[in-house]
Amino acid sequence: MRAVDIIIKKRDGGELTEAEINFFVRGFTDGKIPDYQVSAWAMTILLNGMSALETKELTLAMAHSGAMLDLSDTVDIAVDKHSSGGVGDKTTLAVLPIVAACGLPCGKMSGRGLGFSGGTLDKLESIPGYRVNLSTAEFKTQLREIGIVLTGQSLDLAPADGKLYALRDVTGTVDSIPLIASSIMSKKLAAGAHAMVLDVKAGNGAFMQTVAAARQLAEAMTAIGELAGRKVVALIADMNQPLGAAVGNALEVVEAVQALRGTGPADFMEHCLHLSAHMLVLGKRAPNLEQGREMAQQAIRDGSAFEKFCQLVRAQGGDVSFIEHLEKLPAAEMVETVCASQTGYVAQVHARLIGEAAVALGAGRAQKTDQVDHAVGFVIHKKVGDAVFAGEPICAIHARNQAQLEAARQAVLAAFAFSPTRVEPLPLFY
């Protein structure tokens, strides 16, 4: 069996067998199949798709490319959450401490920025000292002792996905339902999740541009989960504008902490409460969504959710003073406010344009070796449906230099659109 023959077969629209998929996954995991052939193979999948059977076999092959974590000796039930990616999506930073504070152990392995979508690990690394490379033993010990872990993908768990994930980001092969579904679900299966809530984004700031495409991805992932004997709930959420206000690593950490203290933007707070309620029901801590939501709200009100986040940061070596005193987090040298050009209502805050502008500022990666700038980004002051007066602030740009600032200003002006008549707010969930 040769890698090139498998690439050609997929290029020509053929359906790969379990043996061919296993051969290819083993080959690039072991370094026997080089990056350029893996990139070509990923592009054939992007262009020609995969059948449900191929997607399942790819998921299982990647999950079994390394160790399979068994958490049954650590917690009674391991519930995970995953977002398919979006602009300003910092929900993991808030939801995990909320549900952990409610008594549901939650251990999660997150990724770095992918395309114009920010990465949870990049945000966490805004906090000096925070370790994102816990070993499997450390993961299990911490989950048992404090009920919360938020780290990078362990090198011995689904290593095939880790290698493919990095290549997809820089080869134009992010937007593929089989690759997204298998990437997400292989990590979940390998990391020992018994149940999971999938936050599938739809819109111009998501990898799934339409609700129909998001539903297709959600169905692909829930099917994989069911075949593997897991309980899976998938929610379809709007991503036609950034979630919350902050876009950028340290800026999003600030907003997540504000949410844990009950002062986050209304849309972000609602999003987190809805996800938390579903997780608490799946994790058998709440009998229904209404009571799960009340438990989440109480954890915010009594301060236990914020304290759980501080506990997480301490446990993973982070300097918790940066969470207790948010002004210590990385800050950009230049901050400029962009104002509305007319009076009326906000008709558009184009999430993808904002996300791409954030990458251009340095908040994301153009190449997989790029370093991110934790300080730069945007804070959105107005959302779709909001009334606005000419000259009123709509967005703040956080940049390192004048050239970045000017380019970002043009992007913001392109992202915003206004209407003289009332505009309905966008839904949070479909």
Secondary structure, DSSP 4 states (H G I P E B T S, - for coil): --HHHHHHHHHTTPPPPHHHHHHHHHHHHHTSS-HHHHHHHHHHHHHH---HHHHHHHHHHHHTTSB----TTT-S--EEEEE---TT--HHHHHHHHHHHTT--EEEEE---BTTB--HHHHHTTSTT------HHHHHHHHHHHSEEEEEPPTTBSHHHHHHHHHHHHTT----HHHHHHHHHHHHHHTT-SEEEEEEEESTTSSS-SHHHHHHHHHHHHHHHHHTT-EEEEEEEE-SS-SSSEESHHHHHHHHHHHHTT-S-HHHHHHHHHHHHHHHHHTTS-SSHHHHHHHHHHHHHTSHHHHHHHHHHHHTT--THHHHSGGGS---SEEEEEE-SSSEEEEEE-HHHHHHHHHHHTSS-SSTTPPP-SS-EEEE---TT-EE-TT-EEEEEEESSHHHHHHHHHHHHHHEEEESS--PPPPSB-
